[in-house]
Amino acid sequence: MLTLHIAAKQGHVRVMQEILRQTPEACDVVDNKGWTALYIAVVSENIDVFKYVLRTPKLEVILNVADKDGNTPLRLAAGRENHIIRKLLVDN
């Protein structure tokens, strides 16, 4: 798992901010499933990280990135029970 992904999974928004400050291109990095940090936030059901990604303009590019199976974060969220994440994705 990549550094930004680990920070997203563990809910460390400030660590994510620092990683992206030092390495802006880290937002485009995907893991072996084709997942960005946003996918990790959805799966981990980490609301704070999720909100951070949604409100950070330089991270908007990862909102609709499809993984290796063609899924987007919205599609992945739709299959989960966390209604807050689904609502945040739909509203954005």
Phi and psi in degrees as GROMACS dihedral restraints (atoms count N, CA, C in turn):
[ dihedral_restraints ]
;  ai    aj    ak    al  type     phi  dphi    fc
    3     4     5     6     1   -83.2    20    10
    4     5     6     7     1   158.8    20    10
    6     7     8     9     1   -55.2    20    10
    7     8     9    10     1   -47.5    20    10
    9    10    11    12     1   -64.4    20    10
   10    11    12    13     1   -37.9    20    10
   12    13    14    15     1   -65.1    20    10
   13    14    15    16     1   -41.2    20    10
   15    16    17    18     1   -63.4    20    10
   16    17    18    19     1   -45.2    20    10
   18    19    20    21     1   -61.0    20    10
   19    20    21    22     1   -40.8    20    10
   21    22    23    24     1   -64.6    20    10
   22    23    24    25     1   -44.1    20    10
   24    25    26    27     1   -62.9    20    10
   25    26    27    28     1   -37.9    20    10
   27    28    29    30     1   -89.9    20    10
   28    29    30    31     1    -1.5    20    10
   30    31    32    33     1    79.0    20    10
   31    32    33    34     1    24.0    20    10
   33    34    35    36     1   -93.5    20    10
   34    35    36    37     1    80.9    20    10
   36    37    38    39     1   -61.6    20    10
   37    38    39    40     1   -43.5    20    10
   39    40    41    42     1   -63.5    20    10
   40    41    42    43     1   -36.6    20    10
   42    43    44    45     1   -65.2    20    10
   43    44    45    46     1   -42.5    20    10
   45    46    47    48     1   -59.6    20    10
   46    47    48    49     1   -44.0    20    10
   48    49    50    51     1   -59.3    20    10
   49    50    51    52     1   -43.2    20    10
   51    52    53    54     1   -67.7    20    10
   52    53    54    55     1   -42.3    20    10
   54    55    56    57     1   -59.0    20    10
   55    56    57    58     1   -46.0    20    10
   57    58    59    60     1   -72.0    20    10
   58    59    60    61     1   -27.2    20    10
   60    61    62    63     1   -67.8    20    10
   61    62    63    64     1   -42.7    20    10
   63    64    65    66     1   -81.0    20    10
   64    65    66    67     1   -31.1    20    10
   66    67    68    69     1  -138.8    20    10
   67    68    69    70     1    79.0    20    10
   69    70    71    72     1   -56.4    20    10
   70    71    72    73     1   -31.8    20    10
   72    73    74    75     1   -71.5    20    10
   73    74    75    76     1    -8.1    20    10
   75    76    77    78     1   -60.8    20    10
   76    77    78    79     1   -24.6    20    10
   78    79    80    81     1   -65.7    20    10
   79    80    81    82     1   -23.9    20    10
   81    82    83    84     1   -88.3    20    10
   82    83    84    85     1    -8.3    20    10
   84    85    86    87     1   -74.9    20    10
   85    86    87    88     1   135.7    20    10
   87    88    89    90     1  -118.6    20    10
   88    89    90    91     1   156.3    20    10
   90    91    92    93     1   -87.9    20    10
   91    92    93    94     1  -167.7    20    10
   93    94    95    96     1   -68.4    20    10
   94    95    96    97     1   -13.5    20    10
   96    97    98    99     1   -92.8    20    10
   97    98    99   100     1    -6.3    20    10
   99   100   101   102     1    86.0    20    10
  100   101   102   103     1    17.9    20    10
  102   103   104   105     1   -90.4    20    10
  103   104   105   106     1   135.1    20    10
  105   106   107   108     1   -88.3    20    10
  106   107   108   109     1   179.6    20    10
  108   109   110   111     1   -60.9    20    10
  109   110   111   112     1   -28.1    20    10
  111   112   113   114     1   -65.8    20    10
  112   113   114   115     1   -40.2    20    10
  114   115   116   117     1   -59.3    20    10
  115   116   117   118     1   -43.3    20    10
  117   118   119   120     1   -61.9    20    10
  118   119   120   121     1   -40.7    20    10
  120   121   122   123     1   -63.3    20    10
  121   122   123   124     1   -39.9    20    10
  123   124   125   126     1   -64.7    20    10
  124   125   126   127     1   -50.4    20    10
  126   127   128   129     1   -64.9    20    10
  127   128   129   130     1   -38.2    20    10
  129   130   131   132     1   -79.4    20    10
  130   131   132   133     1    -9.3    20    10
  132   133   134   135     1    53.9    20    10
  133   134   135   136     1    44.1    20    10
  135   136   137   138     1   -95.6    20    10
  136   137   138   139     1    97.1    20    10
  138   139   140   141     1   -62.3    20    10
  139   140   141   142     1   -42.4    20    10
  141   142   143   144     1   -62.3    20    10
  142   143   144   145     1   -44.5    20    10
  144   145   146   147     1   -65.2    20    10
  145   146   147   148     1   -42.5    20    10
  147   148   149   150     1   -58.9    20    10
  148   149   150   151     1   -47.5    20    10
  150   151   152   153     1   -62.4    20    10
  151   152   153   154     1   -39.7    20    10
  153   154   155   156     1   -60.1    20    10
  154   155   156   157     1   -46.8    20    10
  156   157   158   159     1   -60.6    20    10
  157   158   159   160     1   -43.7    20    10
  159   160   161   162     1   -67.0    20    10
  160   161   162   163     1   -31.8    20    10
  162   163   164   165     1   -95.9    20    10
  163   164   165   166     1     3.7    20    10
  165   166   167   168     1  -104.7    20    10
  166   167   168   169     1   108.0    20    10
  168   169   170   171     1   -51.9    20    10
  169   170   171   172     1   -40.5    20    10
  171   172   173   174     1   -69.6    20    10
  172   173   174   175     1   -11.2    20    10
  174   175   176   177     1   -98.9    20    10
  175   176   177   178     1    -2.7    20    10
  177   178   179   180     1   -56.9    20    10
  178   179   180   181     1   -29.2    20    10
  180   181   182   183     1   -63.0    20    10
  181   182   183   184     1   -22.0    20    10
  183   184   185   186     1   -93.1    20    10
  184   185   186   187     1     0.1    20    10
  186   187   188   189     1   -63.8    20    10
  187   188   189   190     1   -36.9    20    10
  189   190   191   192     1  -117.2    20    10
  190   191   192   193     1    20.9    20    10
  192   193   194   195     1   -73.8    20    10
  193   194   195   196     1   124.8    20    10
  195   196   197   198     1   -83.2    20    10
  196   197   198   199     1   143.7    20    10
  198   199   200   201     1   -83.7    20    10
  199   200   201   202     1  -171.9    20    10
  201   202   203   204     1   -63.8    20    10
  202   203   204   205     1   -21.6    20    10
  204   205   206   207     1   -95.3    20    10
  205   206   207   208     1     2.9    20    10
  207   208   209   210     1    86.1    20    10
  208   209   210   211     1     5.1    20    10
  210   211   212   213     1   -82.9    20    10
  211   212   213   214     1   147.8    20    10
  213   214   215   216     1  -107.9    20    10
  214   215   216   217     1   165.8    20    10
  216   217   218   219     1   -56.1    20    10
  217   218   219   220     1   -36.5    20    10
  219   220   221   222     1   -63.0    20    10
  220   221   222   223     1   -44.8    20    10
  222   223   224   225     1   -64.2    20    10
  223   224   225   226     1   -40.9    20    10
  225   226   227   228     1   -64.2    20    10
  226   227   228   229     1   -42.6    20    10
  228   229   230   231     1   -65.0    20    10
  229   230   231   232     1   -35.2    20    10
  231   232   233   234     1   -62.0    20    10
  232   233   234   235     1   -29.7    20    10
  234   235   236   237     1   -86.4    20    10
  235   236   237   238     1     1.1    20    10
  237   238   239   240     1  -105.5    20    10
  238   239   240   241     1   165.3    20    10
  240   241   242   243     1   -86.2    20    10
  241   242   243   244     1    -9.2    20    10
  243   244   245   246     1   -79.2    20    10
  244   245   246   247     1   100.6    20    10
  246   247   248   249     1   -69.5    20    10
  247   248   249   250     1   -27.6    20    10
  249   250   251   252     1   -64.4    20    10
  250   251   252   253     1   -47.3    20    10
  252   253   254   255     1   -63.3    20    10
  253   254   255   256     1   -43.7    20    10
  255   256   257   258     1   -58.8    20    10
  256   257   258   259     1   -46.0    20    10
  258   259   260   261     1   -63.4    20    10
  259   260   261   262     1   -43.8    20    10
  261   262   263   264     1   -60.1    20    10
  262   263   264   265     1   -42.0    20    10
  264   265   266   267     1   -66.0    20    10
  265   266   267   268     1   -45.9    20    10
  267   268   269   270     1   -64.0    20    10
  268   269   270   271     1   -41.2    20    10
  270   271   272   273     1   -68.3    20    10
  271   272   273   274     1   -20.9    20    10
